[in-house]
C-alpha cells in the first residue's frame, strides 16, 4: 500500500467486469479492486520495498524452520469469501508453501500492508476489516513507512489491534513461531529508529 492510489471509474465493478477492465490495460500497470472501485497504484518507493523485503526474508526463515507448509509471497492478490468486488494486492502474504498458478489466492494466513502518505484511515480500516473476514487469515500487519510503527491485528485477539512503536518493540506471531524486534523491519532504510 505504499503506492499512491489513483481511483478510476466511479462506477462499481464486479469481479468479472474488473477482469475485463484489466485485460484492456497495459501489463505494466498495477491495479486493485476495492469495494467495486478500480485503483491504480503508482510504483512503490525503495523504502517501501525494503520494509516488505525485510519482513518477507525474516518470515520465510522462521517459516522454513517452524512451518514448512507455509511461505511468503509478495504483490499477489487475495480473495475474501463473500466480497467479490474486493480484490486487493497486499504487500506481503503468508500462504501455502506450494506457489499458486493464479494471480489471486483463495487462502492466506497473514496480510501485510506497508502504508504511504496517501492512505486514508478509512481505506486502511476497510482493508483490515475485510482481511479479518477471511476464515483462514490469522494476522494483518499495517506497517508505517515514515516511522518505526506497526499495527498488529490478530484473530487470537478477536481482531483488536495493538500498536507497536520503536525499534525495540517486539512483533510476535506465535502461530508461525515468529518473534522479531520491529527495528529489523526497517533495516537499511532512512526511517529513524525511535
C-alpha positions as MATLAB code, in Angstrom:
seq = 'XXXXXXXXXXXXXXXXXXXXXXXXXXXXXXXXXXXXXXXXXXXXXXXXXXXXXXXXXXXXXXXXXXXXXXXXXXXXXXXXXXXXXXXXXXXXXXXXXXXXXXXXXXXXXXXXXXXXXXXXXXXXXXXXXXXXXXXXXXXXXXXXXXXXXXXXXXXXXXXXXXXXXXXXXXXXXXXXXXXXXXXXXXXXXXXXXX';
ca = [
       0.000    0.000    0.000;
       2.924    2.370   -0.159;
       1.764    3.378   -3.572;
      -0.349    6.444   -4.203;
      -3.743    5.185   -5.258;
      -5.487    6.664   -8.242;
      -9.176    5.985   -8.468;
     -10.502    5.373  -11.928;
     -14.072    4.752  -12.995;
     -16.538    5.865  -10.373;
     -18.915    3.034  -11.277;
     -18.915   -0.103   -9.162;
     -17.262   -3.030  -10.937;
     -17.993   -6.703  -10.433;
     -15.082   -9.139  -10.335;
     -15.877  -10.135  -13.947;
     -16.035   -6.536  -15.170;
     -12.778   -5.828  -13.331;
     -11.082   -8.781  -15.068;
     -12.229   -7.433  -18.436;
     -11.027   -3.962  -17.453;
      -7.556   -5.347  -16.602;
      -7.310   -7.136  -19.956;
      -7.603   -3.760  -21.690;
      -4.929   -2.087  -19.545;
      -1.156   -2.115  -20.210;
       0.538   -5.005  -18.374;
       2.925   -2.710  -16.507;
       0.046   -1.014  -14.675;
      -0.816   -2.284  -11.194;
      -4.431   -2.255  -10.044;
      -6.586   -3.287   -7.090;
     -10.351   -3.623   -6.841;
     -11.544   -2.160   -3.555;
     -15.274   -2.461   -2.960;
     -16.016   -2.287   -6.675;
     -13.678    0.615   -7.468;
     -10.520    0.048   -9.518;
      -7.474    1.801   -8.071;
      -4.220    2.178   -9.986;
      -1.136    2.066   -7.780;
       1.999    4.002   -8.579;
       5.332    2.193   -8.182;
       6.437    1.654   -4.575;
       9.332    3.615   -3.114;
      12.629    1.982   -2.234;
      11.813    2.325    1.473;
       8.513    0.548    0.936;
      10.188   -2.257   -0.973;
      12.935   -2.661    1.634;
      10.450   -2.907    4.520;
       8.389   -5.523    2.659;
      11.553   -7.421    1.700;
      12.887   -7.377    5.274;
       9.609   -8.784    6.566;
       9.452  -11.452    3.841;
      13.032  -12.578    4.397;
      12.681  -12.826    8.174;
       9.300  -14.553    7.977;
      10.492  -17.039    5.364;
      13.474  -18.012    7.528;
      11.204  -18.703   10.501;
       8.507  -20.438    8.451;
      11.048  -22.736    6.823;
      12.088  -23.926   10.260;
       8.755  -23.874   12.136;
       6.052  -24.109    9.460;
       7.484  -25.545    6.224;
       3.927  -25.853    4.909;
       3.804  -22.034    4.638;
       5.800  -19.341    2.814;
       5.572  -15.661    1.951;
       4.526  -14.148   -1.357;
       4.768  -10.502   -2.327;
       2.463   -8.500   -4.567;
      -0.129  -11.231   -5.115;
      -3.858  -10.644   -4.958;
      -6.204  -12.203   -2.437;
      -9.881  -13.066   -2.393;
     -12.152  -12.835    0.635;
     -15.293  -15.027    0.566;
     -18.476  -13.007    0.274;
     -16.696   -9.939   -1.131;
     -16.395  -10.489   -4.881;
     -15.768   -6.783   -5.531;
     -12.768   -6.771   -3.166;
      -9.586   -7.947   -4.890;
      -6.687   -6.233   -3.111;
      -2.985   -6.844   -3.584;
      -1.313   -6.803   -0.150;
       2.385   -6.057    0.005;
       3.027   -9.473    1.521;
       1.000  -12.548    2.425;
       1.735  -15.792    4.196;
       0.212  -18.575    2.132;
       0.591  -22.275    1.475;
       4.198  -23.131    0.578;
       3.389  -24.516   -2.863;
       3.248  -21.468   -5.141;
      -0.099  -20.975   -6.858;
      -0.523  -20.841  -10.620;
      -3.031  -17.986  -10.315;
      -2.700  -14.265   -9.587;
      -5.138  -14.383   -6.658;
      -5.091  -16.532   -3.550;
      -8.233  -18.007   -2.065;
      -6.393  -18.878    1.144;
      -3.893  -16.815    3.132;
      -2.837  -16.669    6.781;
      -1.354  -13.178    7.058;
      -1.766   -9.999    5.025;
       0.742   -7.165    5.461;
       0.361   -3.639    4.156;
       3.105   -1.004    4.149;
       1.497    2.427    4.422;
       2.068    5.556    2.408;
       1.105    9.173    2.937;
      -1.854    8.731    0.587;
      -3.568    6.055    2.677;
      -6.595    7.376    4.498;
      -7.613    5.938    7.872;
     -10.927    4.849    6.306;
      -9.196    2.968    3.488;
      -6.821    1.182    5.853;
      -9.623    0.350    8.278;
     -11.736   -1.104    5.473;
      -8.910   -3.355    4.281;
      -8.095   -4.534    7.813;
     -11.769   -5.336    8.353;
     -12.060   -7.293    5.109;
      -8.866   -9.260    5.776;
     -10.284  -10.183    9.199;
     -13.322  -11.705    7.488;
     -11.221  -14.291    5.665;
     -11.717  -17.589    7.533;
      -8.051  -18.667    7.291;
      -6.370  -15.343    7.977;
      -4.656  -15.152   11.370;
      -2.971  -11.734   11.156;
      -2.982   -8.383    9.447;
       0.046   -6.128    9.801;
      -0.097   -2.432    8.952;
       3.461   -1.113    8.795;
       4.253    2.583    8.670;
       6.723    3.741    6.040;
       7.684    7.025    7.712;
       8.197    5.978   11.347;
       9.031    2.813   13.284;
       5.431    1.802   13.902;
       3.336   -1.295   13.222;
      -0.257   -2.270   13.942;
      -0.766   -5.979   14.638;
      -4.311   -7.279   14.209;
      -4.892  -10.917   15.133;
      -7.690  -13.451   15.137;
      -6.485  -14.758   18.519;
      -7.128  -11.288   19.978;
     -10.596  -11.003   18.361;
      -9.130   -8.628   15.760;
      -8.357   -5.942   18.308;
      -5.312   -4.147   17.020;
      -2.241   -3.343   19.025;
       0.167   -0.580   18.068;
       3.908   -1.191   18.356;
       6.326    1.747   18.320;
      10.085    1.950   18.430;
      12.908   -0.259   17.282;
      12.832   -2.461   20.386;
       9.094   -3.258   20.263;
       8.557   -6.950   19.553;
       6.393   -8.223   16.708;
       5.127  -11.625   17.855;
       3.182  -14.054   15.678;
       3.052  -17.236   17.801;
       1.192  -19.368   15.257;
       4.226  -19.011   12.981;
       6.864  -19.134   15.713;
       7.844  -15.608   14.660;
       9.259  -13.010   17.019;
      11.346  -10.042   15.914;
      12.238   -6.535   17.048;
      10.327   -4.008   14.964;
      13.557   -2.205   14.098;
      14.674   -5.174   11.978;
      11.856   -4.438    9.522;
      13.381   -1.002    8.911;
      16.940   -2.203    8.407;
      18.719   -0.426    5.536;
      16.110    2.333    5.336;
      16.335    6.019    6.232;
      13.445    5.666    8.708;
      14.812    6.983   12.001;
      14.829    4.476   14.864;
      12.785    5.549   17.864;
];
